[in-house]
Amino acid sequence: MARKPILDVNYGLGNADDHYQHVSAKQGTDSAIVEDASLGQQVLSIKNSDGGYRYAMTPADYEAIENGFTTDVMFSLPDVKSDQCVFSNQQVSGYGFEVENGKLEFWMNPADGSKPRPSTAISANTWYHATAVYDGSTVSLYLNGDLVSSASAKGGLKIPGSGAQYFFVGADTSSSGTPEYQVKSGSVALARITSQIFTPAEVLASHGNVVDGSGSSASSITAKSAARSALESTKDTYTQGQQDFTASSWTAFSTAYDDVVSGLGDFRTEPGALSTSAASLVSAHSALAKAVDTAALKSLLTTVKAIDRSPYTAESLKALDSAQTTAAALLQNGAMTQQDVDAAVKTLQQAVDSLARIPETPNNPTNQDGNHNSGDGKNTDSDKGNTANTTTNGTKTSVDAPTSGTSDDVPSGASVESPSKQLAKTGAGFGVIAALSALFALMGGMLVVTRKQRF
């Protein structure tokens, strides 16, 4: 099982919440979170043995710390003679920080039945940062980062019964989970538990992260506040997962988020490093980029490649080629945005829509004798004029067409008969006239005869 933080309560953030979301319950009526000028932060103030907070723990929490833990509390008491518990969960089991007879004692209840109590003298009205470390065989007490006492503790931590599985700030728990051995009067700045087992150097570093050289916790509080605020503002995005963000921007964001969680979860993290991680998280969240949808552009490029180019003008094809080249190059650009892609689709589609066809040549009708006329009705043969070529038994001869039948007298676009056909029609007309003339001559003769007969 990975060792990790279990409980992290810092009243300097202005509330009594545990960062790891153990349910808290205010005790009594005479406690409040107030500003402490000497410490430079807010603290939990308890008066008249009637205050504090209770935090409900789980069996998994005790399992995590059973064979090793680090725990700390920061406090100041005006009375260090009376028996009172600052941060505790005892009931012939568990452990707790207890003050009596001018001493701070760490009561440890290991499974072997022994009752080690490393202790050190303390003064009234003084802020202390007390840390206890249990490595499975020895329990050690540190005051303001310095080792002050150790004792043997074999067999692991004895776990409290189900009715007493509560840690109290400003008191100890009874067998039924109610407060006892309450702080008479005093202040508590923080209370924490982690299953990590700190070395002496790490305990000293942790103390330096809680208070600076002047004894102020301001820098630590500022860093924690910034880190928690950064996590809170980005939590929903992180929980929802990558979704449609680009892989690179999501990796940067999720890594930054994990770094802040890790920094907050390690009491050894320096305030400066924590502040830097918080700023990096906010920046990475702002830089998240949506993944670009290139499906429409790719589809359009495929369509363009399949276009039959032969019917279109060179100028319109040049515009299409330019748009196509630009679109294809964009797909190779890892920094492209959705706006870039949408613009490329629009430009390429406009180029497709603007393709212009080559103007069509007017139809060239064919004469019955196989010759072609131009669109204005004139003969296109090399012997232009009133002469048409005809072929008889395979021999080409020229035939003069009547001037009245030339194509110049025909409206543009009208069909013109070949000269040979016009000639044939003319010959037939002469035959009809001749026949009619003969008929009229005969009828005239008959009239003369008739007249003669009558006279």
C-alpha positions as CSV (number, residue, x, y, z in Angstrom):
1,M,0.0,0.0,0.0
2,A,1.4,3.4,-1.0
3,R,2.1,5.7,1.9
4,K,0.2,9.0,1.6
5,P,-1.5,11.8,3.6
6,I,-4.6,10.8,5.6
7,L,-5.8,14.1,7.3
8,D,-4.8,17.7,6.7
9,V,-6.6,20.4,8.6
10,N,-5.2,23.9,8.5
11,Y,-7.3,26.6,10.2
12,G,-5.1,29.2,8.6
13,L,-7.1,28.8,5.5
14,G,-10.1,30.2,7.3
15,N,-12.1,26.9,7.8
16,A,-12.1,23.6,9.7
17,D,-12.3,21.4,6.6
18,D,-10.0,18.4,6.1
19,H,-8.3,18.6,2.7
20,Y,-9.0,14.8,2.4
21,Q,-12.7,15.3,3.1
22,H,-13.1,13.5,6.4
23,V,-16.4,14.6,7.9
24,S,-15.9,17.3,10.5
25,A,-18.2,18.2,13.4
26,K,-17.8,21.3,15.6
27,Q,-17.8,20.5,19.3
28,G,-19.3,22.6,22.1
29,T,-20.2,26.3,21.7
30,D,-17.1,28.2,22.7
31,S,-14.6,27.9,19.8
32,A,-14.1,30.0,16.6
33,I,-11.6,30.5,13.9
34,V,-9.9,33.9,14.5
35,E,-6.8,35.9,13.5
36,D,-3.7,35.4,15.5
37,A,-1.3,38.3,15.2
38,S,1.8,36.6,16.6
39,L,1.5,33.7,14.1
40,G,0.3,35.8,11.3
41,Q,-2.6,33.6,10.3
42,Q,-6.0,32.4,11.4
43,V,-6.3,29.7,14.1
44,L,-8.9,27.7,16.0
45,S,-9.5,29.4,19.3
46,I,-11.0,27.3,22.2
47,K,-12.3,28.6,25.5
48,N,-13.8,27.2,28.7
49,S,-13.2,23.6,27.8
50,D,-16.0,23.8,25.4
51,G,-14.9,23.7,21.8
52,G,-12.8,21.9,19.1
53,Y,-13.6,19.7,16.1
54,R,-14.1,16.0,15.6
55,Y,-13.0,14.2,12.4
56,A,-14.5,10.8,11.5
57,M,-12.0,8.2,10.4
58,T,-12.4,5.0,8.5
59,P,-11.0,1.5,9.0
60,A,-8.8,2.0,5.9
61,D,-7.2,5.1,7.6
62,Y,-6.1,3.0,10.6
63,E,-4.9,0.2,8.3
64,A,-2.7,2.8,6.5
65,I,-1.0,4.1,9.6
66,E,-1.0,0.8,11.7
67,N,2.7,0.1,11.0
68,G,4.1,3.6,10.5
69,F,3.1,7.2,10.3
70,T,4.0,10.9,10.8
71,T,1.6,13.2,12.6
72,D,1.9,16.8,13.7
73,V,0.0,19.6,15.5
74,M,0.7,23.3,16.0
75,F,-0.6,24.8,19.2
76,S,-0.3,27.4,22.0
77,L,-1.8,27.0,25.5
78,P,-2.0,29.5,28.4
79,D,-2.2,26.6,30.8
80,V,0.3,23.7,30.4
81,K,-0.2,22.2,33.9
82,S,-3.7,20.8,33.5
83,D,-4.3,17.4,31.8
84,Q,-5.7,18.2,28.3
85,C,-5.5,16.7,24.8
86,V,-4.5,18.9,21.9
87,F,-4.9,16.4,19.0
88,S,-5.9,12.9,20.0
89,N,-7.6,9.6,19.3
90,Q,-7.0,7.4,22.3
91,Q,-9.2,4.9,24.2
92,V,-6.6,2.4,25.4
93,S,-5.6,2.4,21.7
94,G,-4.6,4.9,19.0
95,Y,-2.4,7.8,19.9
96,G,-2.5,11.5,20.9
97,F,-0.7,14.7,21.9
98,E,-1.4,15.4,25.5
99,V,-0.2,18.2,27.8
100,E,0.1,17.9,31.6
101,N,2.4,19.0,34.3
102,G,4.3,21.4,32.1
103,K,5.1,18.8,29.5
104,L,4.0,17.8,26.1
105,E,3.6,14.0,25.9
106,F,2.9,11.8,22.9
107,W,0.8,8.8,24.1
108,M,1.3,5.8,21.9
109,N,-0.7,2.6,22.3
110,P,1.0,-0.2,20.4
111,A,-0.4,-3.7,20.0
112,D,2.2,-5.2,22.4
113,G,0.4,-3.5,25.3
114,S,3.3,-1.2,26.2
115,K,2.6,2.5,26.8
116,P,5.5,4.5,25.5
117,R,5.2,8.3,26.2
118,P,8.1,10.3,24.8
119,S,7.8,13.9,26.2
120,T,9.4,17.3,26.5
121,A,8.9,20.4,28.6
122,I,7.0,23.3,27.2
123,S,6.0,26.8,28.3
124,A,2.7,28.6,28.4
125,N,1.5,31.0,25.8
126,T,4.1,29.8,23.3
127,W,3.6,28.5,19.8
128,Y,4.9,25.0,19.3
129,H,5.1,22.7,16.2
130,A,5.1,19.2,17.6
131,T,5.7,16.1,15.3
132,A,5.6,12.4,16.2
133,V,7.0,9.7,13.9
134,Y,6.4,5.9,14.3
135,D,8.4,3.6,12.1
136,G,6.9,0.3,13.3
137,S,9.3,-0.2,16.2
138,T,10.2,3.2,17.6
139,V,8.1,6.3,18.3
140,S,9.9,9.7,18.3
141,L,8.8,13.1,19.4
142,Y,10.1,16.3,17.7
143,L,9.5,19.9,18.8
144,N,10.0,22.7,16.3
145,G,11.8,20.2,14.0
146,D,14.2,18.9,16.6
147,L,14.2,15.4,18.0
148,V,13.5,15.6,21.8
149,S,12.6,12.0,22.8
150,S,12.1,8.5,21.6
151,A,10.7,5.2,22.9
152,S,10.2,1.6,21.8
153,A,6.8,0.7,20.4
154,K,6.5,-2.9,19.1
155,G,3.7,-4.6,17.3
156,G,2.1,-1.8,15.4
157,L,-0.6,0.7,16.4
158,K,-3.5,-0.7,18.3
159,I,-6.7,0.4,16.5
160,P,-9.6,2.0,18.5
161,G,-13.0,0.3,18.5
162,S,-15.6,1.3,15.9
163,G,-17.3,3.7,18.4
164,A,-14.1,5.6,19.1
165,Q,-12.7,6.0,15.5
166,Y,-12.5,9.8,15.7
167,F,-9.6,12.2,15.9
168,F,-10.4,15.3,18.0
169,V,-8.7,18.7,17.7
170,G,-8.9,20.3,21.2
171,A,-9.9,17.0,23.0
172,D,-9.7,13.2,23.1
173,T,-12.4,10.7,22.2
174,S,-14.5,8.7,24.5
175,S,-15.5,5.1,23.7
176,S,-18.7,6.5,22.2
177,G,-17.1,9.2,20.1
178,T,-17.8,12.2,22.4
179,P,-15.0,14.6,23.6
180,E,-13.1,14.3,26.8
181,Y,-9.9,15.7,28.2
182,Q,-10.7,18.9,26.4
183,V,-8.4,21.9,26.0
184,K,-9.2,24.3,28.8
185,S,-8.2,27.3,26.7
186,G,-5.8,27.8,23.8
187,S,-5.3,27.8,20.1
188,V,-4.5,25.2,17.4
189,A,-3.2,26.2,13.9
190,L,-3.0,22.8,12.2
191,A,-3.4,19.1,12.7
192,R,-2.2,16.4,10.2
193,I,-1.6,12.7,9.7
194,T,0.3,10.9,6.9
195,S,1.3,7.3,6.5
196,Q,4.6,8.5,5.2
197,I,7.5,7.9,7.7
198,F,9.7,11.0,7.9
199,T,13.4,11.0,8.5
200,P,14.8,13.5,11.0
201,A,15.9,15.7,8.1
202,E,12.4,15.6,6.6
203,V,10.8,16.5,9.9
204,L,13.1,19.6,10.1
205,A,12.2,20.5,6.5
206,S,8.5,20.0,7.3
207,H,8.8,22.4,10.3
208,G,10.5,24.9,8.0
209,N,7.5,24.7,5.7
210,V,5.1,25.3,8.5
211,V,6.8,28.4,9.9
212,D,9.5,30.6,8.5
213,G,12.6,31.9,10.3
214,S,10.6,34.6,12.1
215,G,8.1,32.1,13.4
216,S,5.4,33.1,11.0
217,S,3.2,30.7,9.1
218,A,2.2,33.3,6.5
219,S,4.3,32.0,3.6
220,S,3.1,28.5,4.2
221,I,-0.6,29.5,4.4
222,T,-0.2,31.6,1.3
223,A,1.3,28.7,-0.6
224,K,-1.3,26.3,0.5
225,S,-4.1,28.6,-0.2
226,A,-2.9,29.2,-3.7
227,A,-2.4,25.5,-4.3
228,R,-5.9,24.5,-3.0
229,S,-7.5,27.3,-5.0
230,A,-5.8,26.2,-8.1
231,L,-7.0,22.6,-7.6
232,E,-10.5,23.8,-6.8
233,S,-10.8,25.9,-10.0
234,T,-9.5,23.1,-12.2
235,K,-10.9,20.0,-10.5
236,D,-14.0,19.7,-12.8
237,T,-11.8,19.8,-15.9
238,Y,-9.4,17.2,-14.5
239,T,-12.3,14.9,-13.4
240,Q,-13.9,15.0,-16.8
241,G,-10.8,13.8,-18.5
242,Q,-9.1,14.7,-21.8
243,Q,-12.3,14.6,-23.9
244,D,-11.6,16.8,-27.0
245,F,-8.4,18.5,-25.8
246,T,-5.2,17.9,-27.7
247,A,-2.9,15.3,-26.3
248,S,0.0,17.7,-25.6
249,S,-2.0,20.3,-23.8
250,W,-3.9,17.7,-21.7
251,T,-0.6,16.0,-20.7
252,A,0.8,19.4,-19.6
253,F,-2.3,20.2,-17.6
254,S,-2.8,16.8,-16.0
255,T,0.9,16.7,-15.0
256,A,0.6,20.1,-13.4
257,Y,-2.5,19.1,-11.5
258,D,-0.9,15.9,-10.2
259,D,2.2,18.0,-9.1
260,V,0.0,20.2,-7.0
261,V,-1.9,17.3,-5.5
262,S,1.5,15.7,-4.7
263,G,2.9,18.9,-3.2
264,L,-0.1,19.4,-1.0
265,G,0.0,15.8,0.0
266,D,3.6,15.9,1.2
267,F,4.1,18.0,4.3
268,R,7.8,18.3,3.3
269,T,7.0,20.4,0.3
270,E,8.5,23.9,0.5
271,P,6.0,26.8,0.3
272,G,7.9,28.3,-2.6
273,A,7.8,25.1,-4.6
274,L,4.1,24.7,-3.8
275,S,3.4,28.2,-5.0
276,T,5.2,27.6,-8.3
277,S,3.3,24.4,-8.9
278,A,0.0,26.2,-8.3
279,A,0.9,28.9,-10.8
280,S,2.0,26.3,-13.3
281,L,-1.4,24.5,-12.9
282,V,-3.4,27.7,-13.6
283,S,-1.3,28.4,-16.6
284,A,-1.6,24.9,-18.0
285,H,-5.4,25.0,-17.5
286,S,-5.6,28.2,-19.5
287,A,-3.4,26.7,-22.3
288,L,-5.7,23.7,-22.8
289,A,-6.4,23.5,-26.5
290,K,-9.3,21.8,-28.2
291,A,-8.4,19.0,-30.6
292,V,-8.8,20.2,-34.2
293,D,-11.5,18.4,-36.3
294,T,-9.9,17.9,-39.8
295,A,-12.5,15.4,-41.2
296,A,-14.3,18.0,-43.4
297,L,-11.0,19.3,-44.8
298,K,-9.7,15.8,-45.6
299,S,-12.9,14.9,-47.3
300,L,-13.0,18.0,-49.4
301,L,-9.3,17.4,-50.5
302,T,-10.3,13.9,-51.6
303,T,-13.1,15.3,-53.6
304,V,-10.9,17.9,-55.3
305,K,-8.3,15.3,-56.3
306,A,-11.1,13.4,-58.1
307,I,-12.3,16.3,-60.2
308,D,-12.0,16.0,-64.0
309,R,-9.9,19.0,-64.9
310,S,-10.4,19.0,-68.7
311,P,-13.6,21.1,-68.9
312,Y,-12.2,24.0,-66.8
313,T,-10.2,27.1,-67.6
314,A,-6.6,27.3,-66.6
315,E,-7.2,30.4,-64.5
316,S,-9.9,28.8,-62.4
317,L,-7.8,25.6,-62.0
318,K,-4.8,27.7,-60.9
319,A,-7.0,29.2,-58.0
320,L,-8.1,25.7,-57.1
321,D,-4.5,24.3,-57.0
322,S,-3.4,27.2,-54.8
323,A,-6.2,26.5,-52.3
324,Q,-5.6,22.8,-52.4
325,T,-1.8,23.2,-51.7
326,T,-2.5,25.5,-48.8
327,A,-5.1,23.1,-47.3
328,A,-2.7,20.1,-47.7
329,A,0.1,22.0,-46.0
330,L,-2.1,23.0,-43.1
331,L,-2.8,19.4,-42.3
332,Q,0.9,18.9,-41.7
333,N,1.0,21.8,-39.2
334,G,0.9,20.6,-35.6
335,A,0.0,24.1,-34.4
336,M,-3.1,24.5,-36.5
337,T,-6.3,25.7,-34.8
338,Q,-9.9,24.9,-35.6
339,Q,-10.3,28.4,-37.0
340,D,-7.4,27.7,-39.4
341,V,-9.0,24.5,-40.6
342,D,-12.5,26.0,-41.0
343,A,-11.0,28.9,-43.1
344,A,-9.1,26.4,-45.3
345,V,-12.4,24.5,-45.9
346,K,-14.2,27.7,-46.9
347,T,-11.4,28.8,-49.2
348,L,-11.1,25.4,-50.9
349,Q,-14.9,25.1,-51.3
350,Q,-15.1,28.6,-52.9
351,A,-12.3,27.6,-55.4
352,V,-14.3,24.5,-56.3
353,D,-17.5,26.5,-56.7
354,S,-15.7,29.0,-58.8
355,L,-14.4,26.5,-61.4
356,A,-15.2,28.0,-64.8
357,R,-15.8,25.9,-67.9
358,I,-14.0,26.5,-71.2
359,P,-16.5,28.3,-73.6
360,E,-18.1,25.7,-76.0
361,T,-17.6,26.2,-79.9
362,P,-21.0,26.5,-81.8
363,N,-22.2,23.3,-83.5
364,N,-21.0,22.7,-87.1
365,P,-23.9,21.1,-89.0
366,T,-23.0,18.8,-92.0
367,N,-24.5,19.2,-95.5
368,Q,-26.1,16.3,-97.2
369,D,-23.2,16.0,-99.6
370,G,-20.8,15.8,-96.7
371,N,-19.5,19.4,-96.7
372,H,-19.4,21.5,-93.4
373,N,-20.7,25.0,-93.1
374,S,-19.4,27.4,-90.6
375,G,-21.7,28.9,-88.0
376,D,-22.5,31.9,-90.2
377,G,-23.8,29.7,-93.0
378,K,-20.9,30.1,-95.4
379,N,-19.2,27.2,-97.1
380,T,-16.0,26.1,-95.4
381,D,-14.5,24.4,-98.5
382,S,-11.3,25.7,-99.9
383,D,-13.0,26.9,-103.1
384,K,-15.1,29.4,-101.2
385,G,-17.6,31.3,-103.5
386,N,-20.5,30.1,-105.5
387,T,-18.9,26.8,-106.5
388,A,-19.7,23.5,-104.6
389,N,-17.7,20.4,-105.0
390,T,-19.6,17.3,-106.1
391,T,-18.5,13.8,-106.7
392,T,-19.6,11.6,-109.6
393,N,-18.4,8.1,-109.9
394,G,-15.5,9.0,-107.7
395,T,-14.5,12.1,-109.7
396,K,-14.7,15.6,-108.1
397,T,-16.1,18.3,-110.3
398,S,-17.0,21.9,-109.8
399,V,-20.5,23.1,-110.3
400,D,-21.5,26.7,-110.5
401,A,-24.4,27.6,-108.3
402,P,-26.9,30.2,-109.3
403,T,-26.1,33.5,-107.7
404,S,-29.6,33.8,-106.3
405,G,-28.9,30.6,-104.3
406,T,-25.7,31.6,-102.7
407,S,-25.4,31.2,-99.0
408,D,-25.0,34.9,-98.5
409,D,-28.8,35.3,-99.1
410,V,-29.5,32.8,-96.3
411,P,-30.0,34.0,-92.7
412,S,-27.1,33.1,-90.4
413,G,-27.5,29.6,-88.9
414,A,-30.1,28.5,-91.6
415,S,-29.5,25.3,-93.6
416,V,-28.2,25.8,-97.2
417,E,-28.8,23.3,-100.0
418,S,-25.9,22.2,-102.1
419,P,-25.5,23.7,-105.5
420,S,-26.1,20.4,-107.2
421,K,-29.4,20.1,-105.5
422,Q,-30.3,23.6,-106.3
423,L,-29.5,22.9,-110.0
424,A,-31.6,19.8,-110.0
425,K,-34.6,21.7,-108.6
426,T,-34.1,24.4,-111.2
427,G,-34.1,21.9,-114.1
428,A,-37.3,20.4,-112.9
429,G,-38.8,23.9,-112.8
430,F,-37.9,24.6,-116.5
431,G,-39.6,21.3,-117.5
432,V,-42.9,22.3,-115.9
433,I,-42.8,25.8,-117.6
434,A,-42.2,24.2,-120.9
435,A,-45.1,21.8,-120.5
436,L,-47.4,24.6,-119.4
437,S,-46.3,26.7,-122.5
438,A,-47.1,23.8,-124.8
439,L,-50.5,23.4,-123.2
440,F,-51.3,27.0,-123.6
441,A,-50.2,27.0,-127.2
442,L,-52.5,24.0,-127.9
443,M,-55.4,25.7,-126.2
444,G,-54.8,28.8,-128.2
445,G,-54.9,26.9,-131.5
446,M,-58.1,25.3,-130.5
447,L,-59.6,28.7,-129.8
448,V,-58.6,29.9,-133.2
449,V,-60.1,26.9,-134.9
450,T,-63.3,27.3,-132.9
451,R,-63.7,30.9,-133.9
452,K,-63.1,30.1,-137.5
453,Q,-65.8,27.4,-137.4
454,R,-68.3,29.9,-135.9
455,F,-67.8,32.4,-138.6
